Amino acid sequence: MLAHLRLGHTYAQLAAGFEVGVSTVYRYITEAVRLLAVRAPDLATAVAAASRKAFVILDGRCCRSTGSPLTGPSTPANTRGTA
């Protein structure tokens, strides 16, 4: 499952590498994502936590957070080039 999320291997590649069927890989990944989703914070909690940070990582990108106590509210002028 981590190989799929981190490296982007296809189900067929994972099945061949671990010597299991594609349906087994699908089941494992689906189950793991479901377990991760249960542990993940809801959107309001995640946004509240992000608003207290100077930077947050979204989809692998580093972006300024609005409401940083160090930089003040973000505006297009002071966030240009940070994403």
C-alpha positions as CSV (number, residue, x, y, z in Angstrom):
1,M,0.0,0.0,0.0
2,L,2.8,2.4,0.8
3,A,4.5,1.6,-2.5
4,H,1.3,2.6,-4.3
5,L,0.8,5.9,-2.3
6,R,4.5,6.9,-2.3
7,L,5.8,5.6,-5.6
8,G,2.6,5.5,-7.7
9,H,3.0,1.8,-8.6
10,T,0.1,0.4,-10.5
11,Y,-2.0,-2.4,-9.0
12,A,-0.5,-4.8,-11.6
13,Q,3.1,-3.9,-10.6
14,L,2.3,-4.4,-7.0
15,A,0.6,-7.7,-7.7
16,A,3.6,-8.9,-9.6
17,G,6.1,-7.7,-7.0
18,F,4.3,-9.2,-4.1
19,E,3.2,-12.3,-6.0
20,V,-0.5,-11.8,-5.2
21,G,-3.5,-11.1,-7.4
22,V,-4.6,-7.6,-8.6
23,S,-7.9,-8.0,-6.7
24,T,-5.9,-8.7,-3.5
25,V,-3.8,-5.5,-4.1
26,Y,-7.0,-3.5,-4.7
27,R,-8.5,-4.9,-1.5
28,Y,-5.4,-4.2,0.6
29,I,-5.2,-0.6,-0.7
30,T,-8.9,0.0,-0.2
31,E,-8.8,-1.3,3.3
32,A,-5.7,0.8,4.2
33,V,-7.1,4.0,2.8
34,R,-10.3,3.4,4.7
35,L,-8.4,2.9,7.9
36,L,-6.4,6.1,7.3
37,A,-9.6,8.0,6.6
38,V,-11.0,7.0,9.9
39,R,-8.0,8.4,11.7
40,A,-7.8,11.6,9.7
41,P,-9.2,14.8,11.2
42,D,-12.3,16.3,9.7
43,L,-12.0,19.3,7.5
44,A,-12.7,21.9,10.1
45,T,-10.1,20.5,12.5
46,A,-7.5,20.3,9.8
47,V,-8.1,23.9,8.7
48,A,-8.0,25.1,12.3
49,A,-4.7,23.3,12.8
50,A,-3.3,24.6,9.5
51,S,-4.2,28.2,10.4
52,R,-1.9,28.0,13.4
53,K,1.1,26.9,11.2
54,A,3.5,29.1,9.3
55,F,3.5,26.7,6.4
56,V,1.4,23.6,5.5
57,I,2.1,20.8,3.0
58,L,-0.8,20.3,0.5
59,D,-0.4,17.6,-2.1
60,G,3.4,17.8,-1.8
61,R,3.5,21.6,-2.2
62,C,4.7,24.0,0.4
63,C,2.2,26.9,0.7
64,R,1.9,29.9,3.1
65,S,-0.9,29.5,5.6
66,T,-3.3,32.4,6.0
67,G,-3.3,33.8,9.5
68,S,0.3,33.2,10.4
69,P,1.2,35.2,13.5
70,L,4.6,35.9,11.9
71,T,3.6,37.1,8.5
72,G,0.0,38.2,9.0
73,P,-2.8,37.5,6.6
74,S,-1.7,36.2,3.2
75,T,-2.4,38.3,0.2
76,P,-1.6,37.5,-3.5
77,A,1.3,40.0,-3.2
78,N,3.1,38.2,-0.3
79,T,2.4,34.6,-1.4
80,R,3.6,34.9,-5.0
81,G,6.0,32.2,-5.8
82,T,5.5,30.1,-2.7
83,A,3.3,27.5,-4.2
